[in-house]
């Protein structure tokens, strides 16, 4: 009972202090509340990045490059190139291929630098083909995969006429 009384007294003191501060200095109170919450609608995503820096790419079958997808879902016709002065941090990679693989066959996909075919993943992402000969996979990169300025990405299976892929990430300025 004594512990409960002490907790209620502490909460009461904090509450009265907040009321006192709000009555004497309402601007300071609002500034403190805004600093504690730090929510600015429309500017930052759940990963703390400005939504204008988010990048969605679609790697279409038969293309040797990935295309930018805008926020309305429209796919650009030109290859996407990481803008000068920025690094693309890839957070998610999803792919699908369906070229009549044998059921249970172990098949892989990866994304590459379109200009020199160097992969960004040391080990490609792999999955087992389903009973229809298709395979699907997705990867989430907690730390992200860095792609430098001027690089155009391609998906291996999309360029080999076997599937397509989606790549998600965000741009950060180069230092």
N, C-alpha and C positions, 0 to 999 in steps of 0.2 A: 504494500500500500504506500509505503514511504517513497519507493522508487517512482510509482505512478504520480504522486504529488509533485516530485521534483521535475519530472518530464513535463507535466502540465504547466508548472510555473515557468519553465524555460520557454515553452511555446508561447505562453502568454506574454512574456517579456519581449520576445521577438516580434510578436504581433503588435504590441503597443509601440515598440520602436519603429516599426514600419508605418503605422498610422501617424505617429509623431513626425517622421521624416516627410511623409506625403503631405501633411498639413503645412509644414514650414517651407518645404522646398519641392513643389510638385514637378518642376522641370528636372531636377536632379533625380527624383524618383523614377521618372519615365526614362531618363538616360541610363540609369542603373539597370532597370528592367530590360531595356533594349539590348544593352551590352551582355546581360546574362542569357537572354534567349537567342540572340543573333540569328533571327530568321528574317530573311528578306525575300518575300515571295517573288517567283519568276526569275531569279538569278542563279541559284545554286541547286544542283541535283542532290540526290541521296548520297552520292560519293564526294560531295563537296566541290564539284566542278561546275563552272558556269555552263548553262545549257547551250550557249552558242558555241562552245568548244567541243561538244559531243560529236562523235563521228560514227556513222553507220555506213558500212560498205556491203555491197552485194556483188558476189563473184559469179557471174552468169556463165552457164555452160557454153563452151566454144570460144570464150574470151580469154585472152592472155593478160588480162588486167581486171581489177575490181573497180566497181562504179560507186560513186557517192549516192546515198539515199537521203533525201531531205526529210524534214519533219512531217511532211504531208504524205510520204511514202512514194514520191516520185523518184525514179532511178535516172541518174544522169547518163548521157550516152558516151561521154568522154572518160578516159581513165582517170582515177583519182590519184593525185600526187600529193604527198605530205607537203604543206606549204613551207616556203623558206622561213626560217626563224622559229620553227616549231618542231617538236618531237611528238609523234603519235604514240600513245600508250594504249596498247590493245589489252582489253580486259576479258573479252569473250569471243569465242570462235565456235561456230556451228556449221556442220557440213552434212551433205546428203549425196549419195551416189547410187545409181541404179542401172547397172549395165550387165544384168544377168550373171552376177557372181553366184557361185555355188553356195547353197545354204550352209551356214556355219563357217564359210571361208573367212579368214582373218585378213582384212583389208584396211589400208591406212590413207590418210590425207594430211596435207600440211599447207602452209602458206609461205610464199617466197618473195624475194626481191625480183621484180619483173625484168630488171636490166641485166642481172647476172645469175639468176636462178639459185641464189644462195638461200637456204631455208632459215627461217627465224626460230624454229623449234629444233633443238638437238635431236629429239626423238619425235617422230610424227605421231599424230593422234590416230588410234586404231580402234576398230570395232569388228564384230562378227556380222556377216551378212545374214539377213533374215531368210525365211522360207521362200520369199519372192525374189531373192537375189539382190536386195537393196541393203545398204548400211547407212547408219546415222551416227553422228557423234557430236559431242559438245565439250568444250573446255572452258574453264573459268580460271583466269590467271590472277591470283590474289595480288601479286606484286606488279603485274603487268609486263607486257613484252614491248620493248622500245623499238620504234621504227623512226629513223632519222629523216631530216628534211630532204625533199626531192625524191624520195623513194616512192615507186608505184608498186603496189602489192598485186600478186596473182595467187589464185588457189590452184594447187597441182591438179586435182581431179577435174575442176572446171575447165582448165586449159587443155586437159587430155580428153575432153568431150565425154566425161563420165558423170559429172554431177555439178553441184553448185554449193556456195557457202555464204555465210553472213559473218561479218566481223564488226565488233563494237569496240569503241574506245573513246579517248578524249585527247585533245591537243594541250601540250604544255609549252610555254615559251622556252627557247634555248637560252642558256645563260651566257 
